[in-house]
Amino acid sequence: MEMKANYGIFFASKNNYDLLENWLLNYIDYVPTGINILNLDLGSCESQKIRGKQICEKYNLIFIKARKTEFQDNIHQIFEELNIIEINNLLYLHQDCFPIDKNTFLKINLIPEEYDIENHGLIGFNIYHDIEISKIDILNKYMTTSRAVLQKGNGYYMSHPKGSRVNYDNFIENKPFVVENIMWTAMLLNKKSFLKNINIDLRFNFFLAADDMAYQYLSKNIFNVVFPNIRFKHDQNIKTKFSLPKDSPLGKKEDIIIRYGRTDHHIIWNQKWGFKYDVSKVFNLYNNKIIKKFFITFFPKFYSNLETIGRISFSNKENKLGYMNLFYKHDPANGPLRYIKK
């Protein structure tokens, strides 16, 4: 009997179909029969669009022309206007984000059945990010599970490189926990929750677009959640094999705008949320590469406890919206803010 699919998988593509085909060539067999894979084309050139349609036909993907390039609207388009298939949950993946375990997509399929995700925000996973990929053979090890600009540390819950404030020894193994924000290279979204709570902000084209969604949820007292027993690897090095820059925000400004629409996301963030998305230390001395490496190596707890520009700017806000303030006051060295139950 065919498995009941509780979600669809979603890729967004623009002139990078070699990268998408690489994902499909190596991991399409991980996807159980019945789970639809969608590819949203964000305005590729004609030759790439033709290639994209050929790849989608070869691997049985649904090819969709995006009405806009903005990421939040991409999700809205699939959830509200797509009548090809009924999708109540959507798993977004970067093309350089790959499942580690063969049963990854089966485990994700159980989440909507076992948890009340309609009343949660973004749902993330345990991401082995770049240097952490070398640790894949270490079972049940938490790597990058959260982006955390409001908490002390380096802006992430992560194991490598050092600098994060989080102490995973104080986490209950494999138990889902709430986070300020997820590592959104892999992200599960619920249709009802998204349409009810997310106001589409077209000023965020790609950079900080999902982050903005996370803080929209927090501002409405809705938690974002991580399921740490589900693992993905985010291997940015794979992009260089296809003549793409490893780090998306780096490169010539005009090239970044061509690929990702705009580069003023930090200015927009500050205007909208009233604090800076900046994990640099307040005292500039500690941002020096040599000094930073020294303290992270020999005094990591001291360094992770230093205040950041983002936290100081948030502390000066008059209106500290919803659950944002809970995370600002939370020390991840003590474990997660709270767990969620089935």
N, C-alpha and C positions, 0 to 999 in steps of 0.2 A: 504494500500500500504506500502511495506517495505521501511524503511528509507534508503536513500543513505548514506553509511558509508564513511566518509572522512578520516578515520584513522584506524589503528589497535592498539591493546594494547600488550605490550611486557614485559614479565618477564624473568629474567635470574636466573637459578636455579643450585645449586650444593650441593647435599646431604642435602637439606632443604625442602623436599616436604611436610612435615607436615605443614610448614609455608605457602606454596603456597595453600595447600588444605584449610587451615583456611581462607585465603582470599576468595577463591572461594565459600566456604560454606556459608559465610556471605554476600558476595557482588556481586555474579554472577548475581543476579536478577536486579542489578542496571545497568547492561550493556545492551543496546538496541539490539534487534535482527538485525543482519547484520554486527555488529562490530566484527571482528575476534580477538581472543586472541591467542597470540603465546607464547610458552614457549621454551626458548633456554637452552638446558642442557650443562653445562660447564665442563663436564667430571665427572659426578657422579659415585660412585661405582656401580657395576652391580645390586645389590639389590635395590638401590635407583633409578637407571635408569628404572628398571622394574616398580617400584611403580610410578615413574613420568609418564610413558606412560599410566598406568592404570588410573591415575588421569586425565590426558589430555583427554583420551577417555571418561571418565565418564562425564566430564564437557564440552566436545566438544572444546578442545583447540588443536591447531596445535603444535605438538612436533617436535623440530628441534635439531639436533646435531650440536653444535658449532664447527667450524673449529679451533678456537683459544679461549683462555679464556679472552683475553684483551677486555675491554668494548667497546672501539671505533671500533674495528674490528667486534664485535658482531652486532653493528648497521649497519656497512657497509655490512655485510653478508646478513642481512635481506633486506636492500634497493636495493642492486645491484645484488645479486645472487639468491634470493628466487623467484622461478617461480610458487609457489603454488597459490598465490593470488597477485593482484596488490596493492601495498601499497605506497601511496604518502606522508603520514604523519604517524608518529609513536609516541604513548604515552608510555614512559617507566615508570614503577612503581616499587619501592621497594615492597617486599612482606609484609612489615610492614607499608605501606602507604595506607590509606583507604579513599574512598570518604565520605564526610560528608552529602551531599545533594543527594536525589534520582535522581535529574535531572543533576548531575555533568557531565556525559558522553554525554548527549544530548547537553549541553552548549558547551562542547569542540568540538563537531561535527560542530558547527556553526562557529568556529574560522576560518578555511580555506576558508569558503564562504564569510566572512565579512571583513577579513583582509588580507593584502598582506604579508603572512608569508614567502613567497619565498625569500624576501629581508630582513629577520630578522634571528637571530641566535637561541639560545635556548629559549624556551618558558616555563615559569614557572607559578606557581599559589600561592595562599595564603595558607601556610602550618601551621597548628596548631601542633607545635613541642613539644612533651613531656609535660612539665608543662603547656603549652598553651592549651592543650586539655581540661582542666577544664573550659576554657572560650568559649566553643563551643556555648553555649546558648546565647552568646552576638552576635547578628546579625550584619553583615556588619563591623566587627572589623578586622583590619589587624593584623596579627600575624607575622610569619616569611615569608618574601617575597623575600629576597635577601641575598646572601653571598657577602661580600664587603671588601676584604682585603686591597684595595687601598684607602678606605675612612676612616675617623676618626670614632672611636667607638670600638665595640668588634668583628668586622668582619661580622656582620649580620644586616639586617633590621629586628628587632624583637621587640615584646612587653614584653615578659617575658623570662628569668629573666631580670632585668635591666642591663644596661651597653651599650646598643645600642645607637648610635648617632641619629637615625632616629626620626622624629617627624611626626607621621601619621596625626596629626591634620592639617597639611599643604598639605595633599594630597586630590585631588578631588575624591569623593567616587566612587568606582567601575570603574574608568577610567584606561585602561591599560597604563603602564608606562615602560620606559626603565630602565634597571638595569645593574650593572657591571657584575653580575653573578646571577644565579637563585638558589633556594633551590631545588636541583635536585633529591629529593626523588620522585617527580612527574615531568616529563619533556616531552614536546611535541617537536618533530623534523620534519622538512620538508625535504623530500628526495632531491629535487633539491638544496636547500641551503646547505645541509650536503655534498653531493657529490662534489659540486663546491668549497666549502670553507674549508673543514676539511681535513687536512693531517694526516692520521692515525699514531699515535705515540704509538708503542707497548711497550714503556718503562713504560707507565701508565697502570697497569693491571686493577685496580678498583679505588683505592684511588686517588683523584685529576684528574681522567680521564675525567669526564664531565667538571670540572673546566678548564682543559686545552683546551677543545673545546670552552668554553665561551671566553677565552682570545685569541684564534685563531680568533674568530669572531671579537672581539674588535680590534685586530691588523690590520684587514682589513676594519675598519670603518663600521662595522655592529653591530647594537645594539641587545642585548638580551632583552627580554620583559617579563613582568609579567601581567597576567590577574587576578586581585585581587578579582573579583567576583566569582571565582571558588575555592572551598575550599577542602582541604584534611587534614587528621590528620596523623601525623607520630608518631605512637605509638611503640617505641622501646621496651617497657616493654613486649610486646606480645612475643618477641623472647625467653625470659627466660622460658616461658611455654613449649618450645620445646627444652630445654637444649642448647640454643644458647646464646652467650654473648650479652648483651643489646647493648653495644657500639662496633661497628665493629672493630675499630683500637686498642681496648684494649685487653689485654691478653698476653699469652706467644707468643714470636715471631714466634716460629715454628708452632703454631696453626694458627696464622694469615696468615702465608705464605701458609699453606695448604688450607685455605678458600679463600684467596684473592691474592695469587700469589707472592707478594713482599711487602717490607716495606720501600723501599728507595725513596718513592715518593717525599718527600720534597727536597732531594738532587737533584733529576732529575729536579724538578721544578726550583730550583735556577740556575742550569746549563743552562736550556733552556730559561727561561724568564729573567734572570739577576736580579731578586729581590726575597726576601724571602716571602714565604706564611706563615706569622707569625704575629698574631695580639697582641702579648705580648707588653706591654708598654716598651718604651725605657729605662726608669729608673726602674731598677729591683725592687726597693722599692715598687712600685705600683702594682707589680705582686704577692706580698705576700697576701695570702688568707684573712687574717684578715684585713689588710689595704685596700685591694681591696673592701671587703664587706662594710667597713666603708664609703669609698668615694662614692661607688655606691648607698648606702642607703641615705646618707645625702648631697652629692655633685655630683649628677649624671651628670650634664652638664659639670662640671669641669673635671670629670674623663673621660667622653666620648671624650673630646677635647684633651686629652693627645696624643702625637705622639706614633705610634707603630713602631716596628722593620720593619715590611713590608713596611710601608710608607717611612721610612727613607732610606731603601735599594732601593726603587723605585726612590726616589728623586735623588739618586746618579747615576742612569742610564743615559748614554749619549743618547740613542735612546729610547724615550718614545713612544711606538708604538700606532698609531691610536687613538681610542677612550679611551684607558686606561688613557691617560693624562686628559681627560675631567672628568673622575670619580675621579681621584686623586685630582683635584682642586675643586670638588663638595662637598658641605656640606649638607648631607641628613637631617639636622635639618630644612632646608628651604623647604623641599619637594623633589619630584623627579627631576631628571635632565631634563626630558621632557616627554610628553605623546605621544602616537601614535594615529592615526586617522584611521577610516574605509576607 
